[in-house]
Amino acid sequence: MSKPIRFNAFSMNAATHQSPGLWRHPRNTSVNFNRLSYWTALARLLERGGFDALFIADVLGVYDVYQGSPEAALRGGVQVPVNDPLLIVPAMAGVTEHLGFGITFSLTYEHPYPFARRMSTLDHLTDGRVGWNIVTGYLDSAARNLGLARQLAHDERYELAEEYLQVLYKLWEKSWDDDAVVRDRASGVFVEPARVHPIQHAGEYFQVPGIHLSEPSPQRTPVLFQAGASARGQRFAATHAECVFISGPTQTVLRRYVEGIRQATQAAGRAQDKVLIYAQALLIVGQTRQAAQARLDEYRQYVDIDAALALLSGWTGIDFSHLQPDDLIEYIENDAGRTALAAFTTSDPDRRWTVREAAEFISLGGRGPVLLGSPGEIADQLEAWLDATGIDGFNLTYAVVPDDLQAVVDEVVPELQRRGRYRTDYAQGTLRHKLFGQGDRLPAEHAGRLVQV
């Protein structure tokens, strides 16, 4: 039996996420991102389409690498203004029953103690439908505004992340016994003190002696997403991640990432099928291929290449204003997003990219492929990409909201269901149980369950 295809939607609490310039399109409602009704409508749509989750990106800085200034990013609305991704989740959870929420949060700039409580709160309020996309950051502008001269070195950020996760695991998994909250009205005991334990964490980066402030939530630890595909990022994912998000412009790039993640997971002592891998893609759907091509041509009229270069410069840490459009992009080791730069340099030895080609490519849908055609043709391509690369599903971005995702829900999903490659209903339970079918908690062999206090 063929492996089922999974969908997440990939969005951001901003007017522009992965398609710079498309906010100007007359049908694009992403400019309403400040309104709860925008997000509740999106959540209802995705649940109707059987999506696993809404995966919400985030940054804590501005894209100011290009031309040494944030002007291009501000002018083009490149992921700025951007609002907090956590605060919109309860409203979306209130109008849905099954949809999960993968929330990006950069651990580099906030102590784990208050973050642990916020995630536990969200897990309670959503009945266990929360996931956390673990990121370490890649923008120096974020570090500067949080009191540092620059961000930590790439691998040091992962060392900090390792200890950050240890603190969180201790708080989420070990601080409260399952039966700590008794709510005994007769005796007047709400919590049995002997069943709540201080974690006594004393490490290189963090000192956390006390107890977790929240009682155990449905999942205790949220589903753990991770998006780093560098060598260090893959080792981190092999230990911690339950779902991995990857981006790449070709099947060769994605296949190499998948093979690296699977091998690292096995080397870490975990079964390879314990990690679901989603790849980014933009689907342009029409009744015919010609209609889809016409829609793509229409979208290209709104592309902002200067804004795309600001986005690409921020991702890679390279100021592309110093290069000519036809210059080949070379890999340079730095402390920005190594995976983004590798996608256009070393990850596919058969493909070399010029600055112009890379900017044009990411201007619609980011670093993933653009697949276009009729619903049947799109389904053929999704099957081919999944079968050729070994991914488990797709993180679907958009150019225009709600058109692109609505076309997927109304036309592509039914076609995949007819082929037996997409679920027809949700399982009951938490996000983790829906994804893996093995209960609400982290697996017994996961590092989070094995942590010692």
Secondary structure, DSSP 8 states (H G I E B T S, - for coil): -----EEEEEEESBS-SSSTTGGGSTT--GGGTTSHHHHHHHHHHHHHTT-SEEEEE--SS----GGGSSHHHHHHTSS-SB--SGGGHHHHHHT-SS-EEEEEEEGGGS-HHHHHHHHHHHHHHTTS-EEEEEE----HHHHHHTT-SS---HHHHHHHHHHHHHHHHIIIIISB-TT-EEEETTTTEEE-GGGB----EE-SS-EE-S--SS---SSSS-EEEE---SHHHHHHHHHH-SEEEE--SSHHHHHHHHHHHHHHHHHTT--GGGSEEEEEEEEEE-SSHHHHHHHHHHHHTT--HHHHHHHHHHHHT--GGGS-TTSB------SS-HHHHHHTTTS-TT---BHHHHHHHHTTTTTS-EEEESHHHHHHHHHHHHHHH---EEEE--SSTTHHHHHIIIIIHHHHHHTT-S-SS--SS-HHHHHHSS-SS--TTSHHHH---
